[in-house]
Amino acid sequence: MNALLMIGLCISTFLYSLSVKYLVNQGMRTSDILFQVGLMGTVCSLASSFTAKQNIIPKNIKLQLFRFILAGAGLHLLTESYKGLSLSSLSLIHRFDVLLLIVLGPLVNVPSLLRERTLSLGVMILAVSGVLFWDKNSTSLGVFHAILGMTLITLGYYLISLGINKETFGTTILVPSLSLISFSLIQVNEFQFNLYALLAGVIMVVIYYFTIKLYKVYDLARAEFPTFLAALLIVLSDVLIFSKNLDLIYITSLVFLIIFSWMILFQFSTQRRIL
């Protein structure tokens, strides 16, 4: 069952990234994309709560307010970063969430030793340096948007975990969905609707579904590990769908990050529990 949840998170994360990159390449504005993602998220949230006959009002208003701010700002910055980075570069930086959770360690209830946190931080710095050096189309602003957005989203993960046994599924989806709508309305008054953007909103809900299920079984870093495998699919799609040249640097880097994270999250942590 847990393996199926991981596969589901991997595939849904891949499809969401693919759809957003497609929309950005079509010249669609960030505000248009996020408004429709938030709109579909709100519809799914209300439908879920109505079907399950659950209360949609958050139990911890302050916690959900923080989530509201982090989700809107974080997803806006991540979507903006699609304009300044290739899909392959994005797949690397967007997956820093797992490494960042290891770095934060005890602060977010993720078991990790000091040397593991130090190594993870070093790997993140090397990966960013590699993107700026190898990806000739990357921009410093794009990298900044990606890192800051990823950081805000990662902090949002922690807030989700704090309320996972208190808030309903509908509430968990509703908060970021309303946040996306609000952040989008601040920027423009006229929207360009697109079926793929609405589909991305449905995929976002699916991602939340698998994420919440995994949070109940694993710590945050382990629960987010399948997104690393999604990153590998994203790099391959960059070649097959967007006609980019196959860059062994990205493939090698991702494989290294996957093995590195696996060793810390599953191998070393298991040995510590045995000892």
C-alpha positions in Angstrom: 0.0 0.0 0.0 2.8 2.4 0.9 4.6 1.6 -2.3 1.4 2.5 -4.3 1.2 5.8 -2.4 4.8 6.6 -3.3 4.2 5.7 -7.0 1.1 7.9 -7.0 3.0 10.9 -5.6 5.8 10.4 -8.1 3.5 10.3 -11.1 1.2 13.2 -10.0 4.2 15.4 -9.2 5.7 14.6 -12.6 2.4 15.5 -14.4 1.9 18.7 -12.5 5.4 20.0 -13.4 4.9 18.9 -17.0 1.6 20.8 -17.3 2.9 24.0 -15.7 6.0 24.0 -18.0 3.7 23.5 -21.0 1.5 26.4 -20.0 4.5 28.7 -19.4 6.0 27.7 -22.8 2.6 28.7 -24.3 3.1 32.2 -22.9 0.4 31.9 -20.2 0.9 34.3 -17.3 1.7 33.0 -13.8 -1.4 34.6 -12.3 -3.6 32.9 -14.9 -2.1 29.5 -14.1 -2.3 29.8 -10.4 -5.8 31.3 -10.4 -7.2 28.3 -12.2 -5.1 25.8 -10.1 -6.6 27.5 -7.0 -10.1 27.5 -8.5 -10.1 23.8 -9.2 -8.5 23.1 -5.8 -11.4 25.1 -4.1 -14.0 23.2 -6.1 -12.5 19.8 -5.2 -12.1 20.9 -1.5 -15.8 21.9 -1.3 -16.9 18.7 -3.1 -14.8 16.5 -0.8 -16.1 18.2 2.3 -19.7 18.0 1.1 -19.5 14.3 0.1 -17.8 13.3 3.4 -20.1 15.7 5.4 -17.1 17.3 7.0 -16.6 20.8 8.4 -14.6 23.0 6.1 -13.7 25.6 8.8 -10.1 25.2 10.0 -9.6 24.2 13.7 -6.3 26.0 14.0 -6.9 29.4 12.4 -3.4 30.8 13.1 -1.6 27.7 11.7 -3.7 27.7 8.5 -3.1 31.5 8.1 0.6 30.8 8.0 0.0 28.1 5.5 -2.1 30.5 3.4 0.8 32.9 3.2 3.5 30.3 2.5 1.5 28.4 -0.1 0.6 31.5 -2.1 4.0 33.0 -2.1 5.9 29.7 -2.5 3.8 28.4 -5.5 3.9 31.9 -7.1 7.7 31.9 -6.9 8.1 28.3 -8.1 5.8 29.0 -11.1 7.8 32.2 -11.9 11.0 30.1 -11.9 9.8 28.1 -14.9 10.5 31.2 -17.0 14.1 31.5 -16.0 15.2 27.8 -15.9 15.0 24.7 -18.1 12.8 21.9 -16.9 15.9 19.8 -16.1 17.3 22.6 -13.9 14.0 23.0 -12.2 13.7 19.3 -11.5 17.0 19.6 -9.6 16.3 22.7 -7.5 12.6 22.0 -6.9 13.6 18.7 -5.3 15.8 20.4 -2.7 12.8 20.1 -0.4 14.0 16.6 0.7 17.6 17.8 1.3 16.3 20.9 3.1 14.2 18.8 5.4 17.3 16.8 6.2 19.2 20.0 6.9 16.4 21.3 9.2 16.4 17.8 10.9 15.1 17.9 14.5 13.4 21.3 13.9 10.9 19.6 11.6 10.9 16.2 13.3 13.2 14.5 10.7 15.9 12.3 12.3 19.3 13.3 11.0 22.8 13.6 12.3 24.9 16.8 12.1 27.2 15.3 9.5 24.2 14.3 7.4 22.8 17.8 7.6 26.2 19.3 6.7 26.6 17.0 3.7 23.0 17.8 2.5 23.7 21.5 2.7 26.9 21.0 0.7 25.2 19.0 -1.9 22.6 21.7 -2.4 25.3 24.4 -2.8 27.1 22.3 -5.4 23.9 21.6 -7.3 23.0 25.3 -7.5 26.5 26.1 -8.7 26.3 23.3 -11.3 23.0 24.7 -12.6 24.4 28.2 -13.0 27.5 26.8 -14.8 26.0 24.1 -17.0 22.6 25.6 -17.9 23.4 28.5 -20.3 19.7 29.5 -20.4 19.4 29.8 -16.6 19.1 33.1 -14.9 20.1 34.1 -11.4 16.6 35.4 -10.9 15.2 32.1 -11.9 17.4 30.3 -9.5 16.5 32.7 -6.7 12.8 32.3 -7.4 13.2 28.5 -7.4 15.1 28.3 -4.1 13.0 30.8 -2.2 9.8 29.2 -3.5 11.0 25.7 -2.6 12.0 26.9 0.9 8.5 28.4 1.6 6.8 25.3 0.3 9.0 23.1 2.4 8.0 25.1 5.5 4.4 24.6 4.5 5.0 20.8 4.5 5.8 21.1 8.2 2.7 23.1 8.9 0.6 20.4 7.1 2.2 17.7 9.3 1.3 19.7 12.5 -2.4 19.7 11.6 -2.6 16.4 9.8 -4.7 14.7 12.5 -6.8 17.7 13.3 -7.8 19.3 9.9 -10.0 17.5 7.3 -8.7 16.8 3.8 -11.0 19.4 2.4 -9.5 22.1 4.7 -6.0 21.1 3.9 -6.7 21.7 0.2 -8.9 24.7 0.6 -6.2 26.9 2.4 -3.6 26.8 -0.4 -6.3 27.0 -3.1 -7.8 30.2 -1.7 -4.2 31.5 -1.3 -3.5 31.0 -5.0 -6.7 32.7 -6.0 -5.9 35.7 -3.7 -2.3 36.1 -4.9 -3.5 36.0 -8.5 -6.3 38.6 -8.0 -3.7 41.0 -6.6 -1.8 41.1 -10.0 -4.4 41.3 -12.8 -8.2 41.8 -13.3 -8.6 39.7 -16.4 -7.9 36.0 -16.8 -7.2 33.7 -19.7 -8.8 30.3 -19.0 -7.2 27.1 -20.2 -8.2 23.5 -19.8 -4.6 22.4 -19.0 -4.4 24.9 -16.2 -7.7 23.5 -14.7 -6.3 20.0 -15.1 -3.2 21.1 -13.2 -5.5 22.1 -10.3 -7.0 18.6 -10.2 -3.5 17.2 -10.2 -2.5 19.4 -7.3 -5.4 18.0 -5.3 -4.1 14.4 -6.1 -0.6 15.4 -4.9 -2.1 16.6 -1.6 -4.0 13.3 -1.3 -0.9 11.1 -1.6 1.2 13.5 0.4 -1.2 13.5 3.4 -1.4 9.7 3.3 2.4 9.4 3.3 2.7 12.0 6.1 0.7 9.6 8.3 3.3 6.8 7.7 6.7 8.5 7.3 8.5 11.6 8.5 8.4 14.6 6.1 11.7 13.8 4.3 10.8 10.2 3.6 7.3 11.0 2.5 8.6 13.5 0.0 11.3 11.1 -1.3 9.2 9.9 -4.3 9.3 13.4 -5.8 13.0 12.7 -6.5 12.0 9.9 -8.8 9.5 12.3 -10.4 12.4 14.7 -11.1 14.1 11.9 -13.1 11.0 11.5 -15.2 10.9 15.3 -15.7 14.5 15.4 -17.0 13.6 12.6 -19.5 10.4 14.5 -20.6 12.5 17.6 -21.2 14.3 15.6 -23.9 11.3 13.7 -25.3 8.6 16.3 -25.2 10.4 19.7 -25.2 13.2 18.5 -27.6 16.1 19.4 -25.3 19.4 17.7 -25.7 20.0 14.8 -23.3 22.5 16.1 -20.7 24.2 13.4 -18.8 25.2 15.9 -16.2 21.6 16.3 -15.0 20.9 12.5 -15.2 24.1 11.8 -13.2 23.3 14.6 -10.7 19.8 13.3 -10.1 20.9 9.7 -9.7 23.5 10.9 -7.2 20.9 12.9 -5.2 18.5 10.0 -5.2 21.1 7.6 -3.9 22.5 10.1 -1.4 19.0 10.9 0.0 18.1 7.2 0.1 21.2 6.3 2.1 20.4 9.1 4.7 16.6 8.6 4.9 16.4 4.9 4.8 19.7 3.1 5.2 21.5 5.2 7.8 18.3 6.0 9.8 17.5 2.3 9.9 20.9 1.5 11.3 20.6 4.2 13.9 17.3 2.7 15.1 18.9 -0.8 15.3 21.8 0.6 17.3 
